[in-house]
Amino acid sequence: MLLLLAVLLGPFPHFAPAVEVKRPRGVSLSNRHFYDELKPFTCLDGSLTIAFDRVNDDYCDCADGSDEPGTAACPNGRFHCTNAGYRPQYIPSSRVNDGICDCCDTTDEYNSGHVCENTCREMGRKAREALQQMAEVAKKGFHLKQLLIEEAKKGQEEKQGKLAELQDSKQSMAEQVASLKAVKEEAEKPEQEAKDIHKKAWEDQKAAEKAEQEKLQAAHAFQELDQDKDGLVSVSELQSHPELDTEGDRAVSEAEAQNLMGGLPNVDLLTFQEKVWLAIQEKYLSKATEDIPPARSIEVPLEEGTESHPEIPDERTHIDDGEYDEEDDEDEEEEDRDQEETKIRPSKHPADKMEEELEKLPPYDEATQALIDVAQKAREKYEDAAKSLRDIEDSIRALEKEISFDFGPLGEFTYLYNQCYELTTNEYIYRLCPFDRVTQKPKNGGSETNLGTWGSWAGPSHDKYNIMKYEHGTGCWQGPNRSTNVKLSCGTETVVISTAEPSRCEYLMELSTPAACQEPREPDVLDHDEL
């Protein structure tokens, strides 16, 4: 009570000796034993010992300022505010008697002439109410945490049981897949054999058709070359087709013609088909007259059974993707005449034509189709079982991954898994998915930016589960990859409270969650007056 009374009556000199002896102004109760008026005063840093009457004499003797706790003499001194009814505090001694009330109990302005109001009781009341509210939140949050722990425990047991079931199902399904695969492969053998037979028959048929077509083409060429209609093609008649030139001089010499005819002076139709046609078919141009230039050639296959020029298809071929000029219709008669005079070139790639035709296989016979149906059903059963096996394996991996996560000492953070929480600011929508990632997206539209993927718990050693670390996010322009620290605080609801970017590309979030609540303890007594 002496200090309190001295504080209230400080300006009166007959109370000053009692204050300085019992408890010098600005000294806390915990340091009172250093200030004994019956002994010299030793600076708290041990650097100097002075007479006690030099304490609070408004002259700084100690380097640490400890001899002037109640004056502004030392720039590094500290003044202790008792603040009865609220929290005690230290302020720099330079604020003593500066005309500004720093201590709620007004003791720092004892000689400034400034009138201060003691607000400690009111501040203490508000602080106690805030503490009481925090205590209630902590109590309720801790209760919810216990429920989360129980739920996590049950969930962990269920996951372990589910994992065991999936492992058994996997074994059973793997055996079923192996069995169905064997059935499938067994059914595919006769199917493939039947398909091969069908394809071989089709290939043989197309090859025969092609050979017949080439035979007819050769016969057509023979008729054109046999200009004197004597049933033979002579060397001179072969020379009438300069496109058969082999020496590059645009003319067929007698020697070239004889070479093409195998040294024979003339050949009949059979010999022409078997020997000569093979040598000239790639270059030979069918023509109606020798005066028409080979400017408009159309590649068409010769139809089977054609004895004269094959008909030109009605569908015109144009370089401009099949579009026609408006003059096409007007010149239709002229084009018809041109078509009769057009040089016709056989296909240069019969193998390619053959492949295209082979793609259009005729329908299978009933026996082959029945084998195909059986094999198809076997394939479908196998594929369904294989898909089921893959699904089981995916579920096993997902469960094993979830079980492997560190969800806190008692699994209290388990409920956050596979959940996401958002916070919308003036510019962005922040999305936190615990144990997965943190993202940022412009509020008014735009692409999403990855602020980090789950890394680890990053709290201090005594409170490891206080901070979640997300790293390796989208790289900043000419900077590091983005990362986010999520600080967890006690609350009755799970909600993102705030977000900030204290450093470039390094973000800080606060997540309120019951899982962060600790067992409540009795709040500190705020009205302790150290008296």
C-alpha positions as CSV (number, residue, x, y, z in Angstrom):
1,M,0.0,0.0,0.0
2,L,3.0,2.3,0.5
3,L,3.8,2.5,-3.2
4,L,0.2,3.0,-4.1
5,L,-0.1,5.8,-1.6
6,A,3.1,7.3,-2.7
7,V,2.0,7.2,-6.3
8,L,-1.2,9.1,-5.5
9,L,0.6,11.6,-3.3
10,G,4.0,11.7,-5.0
11,P,4.3,15.5,-5.3
12,F,4.1,15.9,-1.5
13,P,7.8,15.9,-0.1
14,H,7.1,14.3,3.3
15,F,6.1,11.1,1.5
16,A,9.2,10.9,-0.8
17,P,11.7,9.2,1.6
18,A,9.3,6.4,2.3
19,V,8.8,5.7,-1.4
20,E,12.5,5.7,-2.2
21,V,13.3,3.4,0.7
22,K,10.5,0.9,0.4
23,R,10.3,0.8,-3.4
24,P,11.9,3.4,-5.6
25,R,9.6,4.8,-8.3
26,G,9.7,2.7,-11.5
27,V,11.0,-0.4,-9.8
28,S,9.0,-3.6,-10.0
29,L,8.4,-5.9,-7.0
30,S,10.6,-8.6,-8.6
31,N,13.5,-6.2,-8.6
32,R,12.8,-4.5,-5.3
33,H,15.5,-6.4,-3.5
34,F,18.2,-4.8,-5.7
35,Y,17.2,-1.4,-4.2
36,D,18.0,-1.4,-0.5
37,E,18.4,2.1,0.9
38,L,20.7,0.9,3.7
39,K,23.3,-0.3,1.1
40,P,25.1,1.3,-1.8
41,F,23.4,0.5,-5.1
42,T,25.2,-1.7,-7.6
43,C,24.1,-1.2,-11.3
44,L,22.2,-4.3,-12.4
45,D,24.9,-5.0,-15.1
46,G,27.5,-4.9,-12.3
47,S,29.5,-2.2,-13.9
48,L,29.4,0.4,-11.0
49,T,28.4,0.8,-7.4
50,I,27.1,4.2,-6.2
51,A,25.6,5.6,-3.1
52,F,21.9,4.9,-2.8
53,D,20.9,8.5,-2.7
54,R,22.0,8.8,-6.3
55,V,19.2,6.5,-7.4
56,N,16.4,8.4,-9.1
57,D,18.4,11.7,-8.7
58,D,17.7,12.5,-12.4
59,Y,21.3,11.9,-13.3
60,C,22.4,8.8,-15.2
61,D,25.3,7.0,-13.5
62,C,24.8,3.4,-14.6
63,A,25.5,2.4,-18.2
64,D,22.4,0.2,-18.2
65,G,20.2,3.0,-16.8
66,S,19.2,0.9,-13.8
67,D,20.0,3.8,-11.3
68,E,17.2,5.9,-12.9
69,P,14.2,3.7,-13.2
70,G,11.8,6.5,-12.2
71,T,13.2,9.4,-14.2
72,A,14.0,10.1,-17.9
73,A,17.7,10.7,-17.2
74,C,18.9,7.5,-18.9
75,P,18.1,6.9,-22.5
76,N,18.1,3.2,-22.1
77,G,16.3,3.0,-18.7
78,R,13.0,1.2,-18.1
79,F,10.1,2.5,-16.0
80,H,7.8,-0.1,-14.5
81,C,4.1,0.6,-14.5
82,T,2.3,-1.3,-11.8
83,N,-1.1,-0.9,-13.5
84,A,-3.1,-2.3,-10.6
85,G,-6.2,-4.0,-12.0
86,Y,-4.6,-4.6,-15.4
87,R,-1.3,-5.9,-16.7
88,P,2.0,-4.5,-15.3
89,Q,4.3,-3.2,-18.1
90,Y,7.7,-1.6,-18.8
91,I,8.0,1.5,-20.8
92,P,11.2,3.4,-21.8
93,S,12.3,5.9,-19.2
94,S,12.4,8.6,-21.8
95,R,8.6,8.6,-21.7
96,V,8.4,9.5,-18.0
97,N,6.9,12.9,-17.5
98,D,6.7,13.6,-21.2
99,G,3.1,14.8,-21.0
100,I,1.7,11.6,-22.6
101,C,0.0,9.0,-20.5
102,D,1.6,5.6,-21.2
103,C,0.8,3.7,-18.0
104,C,-2.9,3.1,-17.4
105,D,-2.4,3.9,-13.7
106,T,-0.9,7.3,-14.6
107,T,2.3,6.8,-12.6
108,D,4.6,7.7,-15.5
109,E,3.3,11.3,-15.4
110,Y,3.8,12.0,-11.7
111,N,5.6,15.3,-12.2
112,S,4.7,16.6,-15.6
113,G,1.6,18.5,-14.6
114,H,-0.4,16.6,-17.1
115,V,-3.7,15.2,-15.7
116,C,-4.2,11.5,-16.6
117,E,-7.1,9.2,-16.0
118,N,-6.6,5.9,-14.4
119,T,-8.1,3.4,-16.9
120,C,-6.6,0.2,-15.5
121,R,-9.8,-1.1,-13.9
122,E,-11.8,-0.6,-17.2
123,M,-9.0,-2.1,-19.3
124,G,-8.7,-5.0,-16.9
125,R,-12.5,-5.6,-17.1
126,K,-12.4,-5.7,-21.0
127,A,-9.3,-7.9,-20.9
128,R,-11.0,-10.3,-18.5
129,E,-14.1,-10.4,-20.7
130,A,-11.9,-11.1,-23.8
131,L,-10.0,-13.8,-21.9
132,Q,-13.2,-15.3,-20.7
133,Q,-14.5,-15.4,-24.3
134,M,-11.2,-17.0,-25.5
135,A,-11.5,-19.5,-22.6
136,E,-15.0,-20.4,-23.7
137,V,-13.9,-20.8,-27.3
138,A,-10.9,-22.9,-26.2
139,K,-13.1,-25.0,-24.0
140,K,-15.7,-25.6,-26.7
141,G,-13.0,-26.0,-29.3
142,F,-11.1,-28.5,-27.2
143,H,-14.4,-30.5,-26.7
144,L,-14.8,-30.5,-30.5
145,K,-11.2,-31.6,-30.8
146,Q,-11.9,-34.6,-28.6
147,L,-14.8,-35.5,-30.9
148,L,-12.5,-35.2,-33.9
149,I,-10.0,-37.4,-32.2
150,E,-12.6,-40.1,-31.6
151,E,-13.9,-39.8,-35.1
152,A,-10.4,-40.0,-36.5
153,K,-9.7,-43.1,-34.4
154,K,-12.8,-44.8,-35.6
155,G,-12.1,-43.7,-39.2
156,Q,-8.5,-45.1,-38.9
157,E,-9.9,-48.4,-37.8
158,E,-12.4,-48.4,-40.6
159,K,-9.7,-47.5,-43.1
160,Q,-7.5,-50.3,-41.9
161,G,-10.4,-52.7,-42.2
162,K,-11.3,-51.4,-45.6
163,L,-7.7,-51.8,-46.7
164,A,-7.6,-55.4,-45.6
165,E,-10.8,-56.1,-47.5
166,L,-9.4,-54.5,-50.6
167,Q,-6.2,-56.5,-50.3
168,D,-8.3,-59.7,-50.2
169,S,-10.5,-58.5,-53.0
170,K,-7.4,-57.7,-55.1
171,Q,-6.1,-61.2,-54.7
172,S,-9.5,-62.7,-55.6
173,M,-9.9,-60.3,-58.6
174,A,-6.4,-60.9,-59.8
175,E,-7.1,-64.7,-59.9
176,Q,-10.4,-64.0,-61.8
177,V,-8.6,-61.7,-64.3
178,A,-6.0,-64.4,-64.9
179,S,-8.7,-67.0,-65.5
180,L,-10.7,-64.7,-67.8
181,K,-7.5,-63.8,-69.7
182,A,-6.9,-67.5,-70.4
183,V,-10.4,-67.9,-71.6
184,K,-10.1,-64.8,-73.8
185,E,-6.9,-66.0,-75.3
186,E,-8.3,-69.4,-75.9
187,A,-11.3,-67.9,-77.7
188,E,-9.2,-65.6,-79.8
189,K,-7.2,-68.4,-81.3
190,P,-10.0,-69.9,-83.5
191,E,-11.3,-66.4,-84.1
192,Q,-8.0,-65.2,-85.5
193,E,-7.6,-68.3,-87.6
194,A,-11.1,-67.8,-89.1
195,K,-10.3,-64.1,-89.7
196,D,-7.0,-65.0,-91.4
197,I,-8.8,-67.5,-93.7
198,H,-11.4,-64.9,-94.5
199,K,-8.8,-62.2,-95.2
200,K,-6.7,-64.6,-97.3
201,A,-9.7,-65.5,-99.4
202,W,-10.5,-61.8,-99.8
203,E,-6.8,-61.0,-100.7
204,D,-6.8,-63.8,-103.3
205,Q,-10.0,-62.5,-104.8
206,K,-8.7,-59.0,-105.0
207,A,-5.4,-60.2,-106.4
208,A,-7.2,-62.2,-109.1
209,E,-9.4,-59.1,-109.9
210,K,-6.2,-57.0,-110.1
211,A,-4.5,-59.5,-112.4
212,E,-7.6,-59.6,-114.6
213,Q,-7.7,-55.8,-114.6
214,E,-4.1,-55.6,-115.6
215,K,-4.7,-58.2,-118.3
216,L,-7.5,-56.1,-119.7
217,Q,-5.3,-53.0,-119.6
218,A,-2.6,-54.8,-121.5
219,A,-5.2,-56.0,-124.1
220,H,-6.5,-52.4,-124.4
221,A,-2.9,-51.1,-124.9
222,F,-2.2,-53.9,-127.4
223,Q,-5.2,-52.9,-129.5
224,E,-4.0,-49.3,-129.5
225,L,-0.4,-50.3,-130.4
226,D,-1.5,-52.7,-133.2
227,Q,-2.1,-49.8,-135.6
228,D,-2.3,-52.1,-138.7
229,K,-4.6,-54.5,-136.9
230,D,-2.6,-57.5,-138.0
231,G,-2.7,-59.1,-134.5
232,L,0.9,-58.2,-133.7
233,V,2.7,-55.2,-132.2
234,S,5.9,-54.4,-134.0
235,V,9.0,-52.4,-133.1
236,S,7.9,-49.5,-135.2
237,E,4.5,-49.4,-133.6
238,L,6.1,-49.3,-130.1
239,Q,8.2,-46.4,-131.3
240,S,5.0,-44.4,-131.9
241,H,4.8,-43.8,-128.1
242,P,7.6,-41.4,-127.1
243,E,6.6,-41.6,-123.4
244,L,8.3,-45.1,-123.4
245,D,11.7,-43.4,-123.9
246,T,14.3,-44.9,-121.6
247,E,17.3,-42.7,-122.6
248,G,15.7,-39.3,-121.8
249,D,15.6,-37.9,-125.3
250,R,11.8,-38.0,-125.6
251,A,12.0,-40.4,-128.5
252,V,12.0,-44.2,-128.6
253,S,14.8,-45.5,-130.8
254,E,14.6,-48.8,-132.6
255,A,17.1,-50.3,-130.2
256,E,15.1,-49.1,-127.2
257,A,11.9,-50.6,-128.7
258,Q,13.6,-53.9,-129.4
259,N,14.9,-54.0,-125.9
260,L,11.4,-53.4,-124.5
261,M,10.1,-56.2,-126.7
262,G,12.8,-58.6,-125.5
263,G,14.6,-58.6,-128.8
264,L,11.6,-59.8,-130.8
265,P,10.6,-58.0,-134.0
266,N,7.0,-58.3,-133.1
267,V,4.8,-59.9,-130.5
268,D,1.3,-61.3,-130.3
269,L,-1.2,-60.5,-127.6
270,L,-0.2,-63.3,-125.2
271,T,3.5,-62.5,-125.4
272,F,2.7,-58.8,-125.0
273,Q,0.7,-59.4,-121.9
274,E,3.4,-61.7,-120.3
275,K,6.5,-59.7,-121.2
276,V,6.2,-56.4,-122.9
277,W,3.4,-54.9,-120.8
278,L,5.3,-55.5,-117.6
279,A,8.1,-53.3,-119.0
280,I,6.0,-50.4,-120.3
281,Q,2.9,-50.3,-118.1
282,E,4.3,-47.6,-115.8
283,K,5.0,-45.2,-118.7
284,Y,2.5,-46.2,-121.3
285,L,-0.2,-43.5,-122.1
286,S,-3.4,-44.5,-123.8
287,K,-4.3,-42.0,-126.5
288,A,-6.9,-41.4,-129.1
289,T,-4.8,-39.2,-131.4
290,E,-1.1,-38.3,-131.4
291,D,-1.8,-34.6,-131.6
292,I,-3.5,-34.2,-128.2
293,P,-1.0,-33.1,-125.5
294,P,-1.0,-35.1,-122.2
295,A,-2.1,-32.0,-120.2
296,R,-5.3,-33.3,-118.6
297,S,-4.7,-36.7,-117.2
298,I,-7.0,-38.4,-114.7
299,E,-6.0,-41.4,-112.7
300,V,-8.8,-44.0,-112.7
301,P,-8.8,-47.7,-112.4
302,L,-9.8,-49.7,-115.4
303,E,-13.1,-51.5,-114.8
304,E,-13.2,-55.3,-115.1
305,G,-14.5,-56.3,-118.5
306,T,-13.8,-53.0,-120.2
307,E,-12.9,-53.5,-123.9
308,S,-12.5,-49.9,-124.9
309,H,-11.8,-46.7,-123.1
310,P,-13.2,-46.7,-119.6
311,E,-15.8,-44.0,-118.9
312,I,-14.6,-41.0,-117.0
313,P,-16.3,-40.6,-113.6
314,D,-18.8,-37.8,-113.3
315,E,-17.1,-36.5,-110.2
316,R,-14.5,-34.0,-111.2
317,T,-11.1,-33.8,-109.5
318,H,-9.9,-30.3,-108.7
319,I,-7.0,-28.9,-106.8
320,D,-9.3,-26.4,-105.0
321,D,-10.9,-29.1,-102.7
322,G,-13.6,-30.1,-105.2
323,E,-15.2,-26.6,-105.8
324,Y,-16.3,-25.8,-109.3
325,D,-16.3,-22.5,-111.2
326,E,-19.6,-21.2,-112.4
327,E,-18.4,-21.7,-116.0
328,D,-18.2,-25.5,-115.4
329,D,-21.9,-26.0,-116.3
330,E,-21.6,-23.7,-119.3
331,D,-18.7,-25.7,-120.7
332,E,-20.1,-29.1,-119.9
333,E,-20.3,-30.2,-123.6
334,E,-16.8,-29.0,-124.3
335,E,-15.5,-31.0,-121.2
336,D,-17.3,-34.1,-122.5
337,R,-15.4,-33.8,-125.7
338,D,-12.2,-33.2,-123.9
339,Q,-12.8,-36.3,-121.8
340,E,-13.0,-38.4,-124.9
341,E,-9.6,-37.1,-125.9
342,T,-8.0,-37.2,-122.5
343,K,-5.0,-39.3,-121.9
344,I,-5.6,-41.9,-119.2
345,R,-2.8,-43.0,-116.9
346,P,-3.2,-46.2,-114.9
347,S,-2.7,-46.1,-111.2
348,K,1.0,-45.6,-110.2
349,H,0.5,-47.3,-106.8
350,P,-1.5,-50.5,-107.2
351,A,-0.2,-51.8,-103.9
352,D,-1.7,-48.8,-102.1
353,K,-5.0,-49.3,-103.9
354,M,-4.9,-53.0,-102.9
355,E,-4.5,-52.0,-99.3
356,E,-7.4,-49.6,-99.4
357,E,-9.7,-52.2,-100.9
358,L,-8.5,-54.8,-98.4
359,E,-9.6,-52.5,-95.6
360,K,-13.2,-52.9,-96.8
361,L,-13.5,-56.6,-96.1
362,P,-16.9,-58.2,-96.9
363,P,-19.1,-59.4,-94.0
364,Y,-17.9,-62.6,-92.3
365,D,-19.8,-65.8,-92.8
366,E,-22.0,-67.1,-90.0
367,A,-19.4,-69.6,-88.6
368,T,-16.6,-66.9,-88.5
369,Q,-19.0,-64.3,-87.0
370,A,-20.0,-66.8,-84.3
371,L,-16.4,-67.3,-83.3
372,I,-15.9,-63.5,-83.3
373,D,-19.0,-63.1,-81.0
374,V,-17.7,-65.7,-78.5
375,A,-14.2,-64.0,-78.5
376,Q,-15.7,-60.6,-78.1
377,K,-17.8,-61.6,-75.1
378,A,-14.7,-63.2,-73.6
379,R,-12.8,-59.9,-74.2
380,E,-15.6,-57.8,-72.6
381,K,-15.6,-60.0,-69.5
382,Y,-11.8,-59.8,-69.2
383,E,-11.8,-56.1,-69.7
384,D,-14.5,-55.5,-67.1
385,A,-12.6,-57.7,-64.6
386,A,-9.3,-55.9,-65.4
387,K,-11.0,-52.5,-64.9
388,S,-12.4,-53.7,-61.6
389,L,-8.9,-54.8,-60.6
390,R,-7.4,-51.4,-61.5
391,D,-10.1,-49.7,-59.5
392,I,-9.3,-51.8,-56.5
393,E,-5.6,-51.1,-56.9
394,D,-6.4,-47.3,-57.1
395,S,-8.5,-47.5,-54.0
396,I,-5.7,-49.3,-52.2
397,R,-3.1,-46.7,-53.2
398,A,-5.4,-43.9,-52.1
399,L,-6.1,-45.5,-48.7
400,E,-2.4,-46.3,-48.1
401,K,-1.6,-42.6,-49.0
402,E,-4.2,-41.3,-46.6
403,I,-3.2,-43.7,-43.8
404,S,0.5,-42.6,-44.2
405,F,-0.3,-38.9,-43.6
406,D,0.7,-37.3,-40.3
407,F,-2.6,-36.0,-39.1
408,G,-1.3,-34.9,-35.7
409,P,-0.4,-36.8,-32.5
410,L,-3.9,-38.1,-32.0
411,G,-5.1,-37.8,-35.6
412,E,-7.1,-34.6,-34.8
413,F,-6.4,-33.1,-38.2
414,T,-7.7,-36.1,-40.2
415,Y,-11.0,-34.4,-40.9
416,L,-9.2,-31.7,-43.0
417,Y,-8.2,-34.3,-45.6
418,N,-10.0,-34.0,-48.9
419,Q,-11.6,-30.7,-47.8
420,C,-11.0,-27.2,-49.1
421,Y,-11.6,-23.8,-47.6
422,E,-11.8,-20.4,-49.4
423,L,-11.2,-16.8,-48.5
424,T,-12.3,-14.0,-50.9
425,T,-10.4,-10.7,-50.8
426,N,-10.9,-7.6,-52.9
427,E,-8.7,-9.1,-55.6
428,Y,-8.4,-12.8,-55.2
429,I,-10.0,-16.0,-54.1
430,Y,-7.6,-18.0,-52.0
431,R,-8.3,-21.8,-51.7
432,L,-6.7,-24.0,-49.1
433,C,-7.0,-27.7,-49.5
434,P,-5.1,-29.1,-46.4
435,F,-2.6,-31.8,-47.2
436,D,-2.9,-31.1,-50.9
437,R,-2.4,-27.5,-52.2
438,V,-3.0,-23.8,-51.9
439,T,-4.2,-21.8,-54.9
440,Q,-4.9,-18.2,-55.8
441,K,-7.4,-17.1,-58.5
442,P,-8.3,-13.6,-59.6
443,K,-11.7,-12.6,-58.3
444,N,-12.8,-11.3,-61.7
445,G,-11.7,-14.3,-63.7
446,G,-8.3,-15.6,-64.9
447,S,-6.1,-18.6,-64.5
448,E,-5.4,-20.3,-61.1
449,T,-1.9,-19.9,-59.6
450,N,-0.4,-22.7,-57.4
451,L,0.9,-21.2,-54.2
452,G,2.4,-24.5,-53.0
453,T,1.7,-28.2,-52.6
454,W,1.7,-30.0,-49.3
455,G,5.2,-30.3,-47.8
456,S,5.3,-31.0,-44.1
457,W,4.5,-29.7,-40.6
458,A,6.8,-26.7,-40.0
459,G,6.1,-25.4,-36.5
460,P,8.7,-25.0,-33.8
461,S,10.0,-28.0,-32.0
462,H,7.8,-27.5,-29.0
463,D,4.7,-26.9,-31.3
464,K,5.3,-28.8,-34.5
465,Y,1.7,-28.9,-35.5
466,N,1.2,-25.2,-35.4
467,I,2.3,-24.5,-39.0
468,M,1.6,-26.3,-42.3
469,K,4.2,-25.8,-45.0
470,Y,3.2,-25.8,-48.7
471,E,6.0,-25.5,-51.2
472,H,7.1,-25.8,-54.9
473,G,4.3,-23.6,-56.2
474,T,4.2,-21.7,-59.5
475,G,7.5,-19.9,-60.0
476,C,7.5,-16.1,-59.7
477,W,8.8,-14.0,-62.6
478,Q,12.5,-13.9,-62.1
479,G,12.0,-15.2,-58.6
480,P,11.6,-18.3,-56.5
481,N,8.7,-20.8,-56.6
482,R,5.7,-19.7,-54.5
483,S,5.3,-21.2,-51.0
484,T,2.7,-20.8,-48.2
485,N,2.9,-21.2,-44.5
486,V,-0.5,-21.9,-42.9
487,K,-0.7,-21.0,-39.2
488,L,-3.3,-22.9,-37.2
489,S,-5.3,-21.2,-34.5
490,C,-7.9,-22.4,-32.0
491,G,-11.5,-21.9,-33.1
492,T,-14.9,-23.6,-33.0
493,E,-15.2,-23.4,-36.8
494,T,-12.8,-24.4,-39.6
495,V,-12.3,-21.2,-41.6
496,V,-9.5,-19.3,-43.3
497,I,-9.2,-16.1,-41.3
498,S,-6.6,-14.2,-43.2
499,T,-4.0,-14.3,-45.9
500,A,-0.9,-12.1,-46.6
501,E,2.3,-12.0,-48.6
502,P,4.9,-10.8,-46.1
503,S,7.7,-11.6,-48.5
504,R,7.8,-11.8,-52.3
505,C,6.3,-15.1,-53.4
506,E,6.0,-16.3,-49.7
507,Y,2.4,-16.3,-48.4
508,L,1.0,-16.6,-44.9
509,M,-2.4,-17.9,-44.1
510,E,-4.2,-18.4,-40.8
511,L,-6.7,-21.3,-40.5
512,S,-9.0,-21.5,-37.5
513,T,-9.8,-25.0,-36.5
514,P,-10.9,-26.9,-33.3
515,A,-8.0,-29.3,-33.9
516,A,-5.6,-26.6,-32.8
517,C,-7.3,-26.0,-29.5
518,Q,-5.4,-27.0,-26.3
519,E,-6.9,-28.0,-23.0
520,P,-8.0,-24.8,-21.4
521,R,-6.4,-23.6,-18.1
522,E,-7.4,-21.0,-15.6
523,P,-6.7,-17.5,-17.0
524,D,-4.1,-15.2,-15.4
525,V,-5.4,-12.9,-12.7
526,L,-5.2,-9.4,-14.3
527,D,-5.9,-7.3,-11.3
528,H,-2.8,-8.5,-9.4
529,D,-1.3,-5.2,-8.2
530,E,2.1,-6.5,-7.0
531,L,1.3,-5.0,-3.6
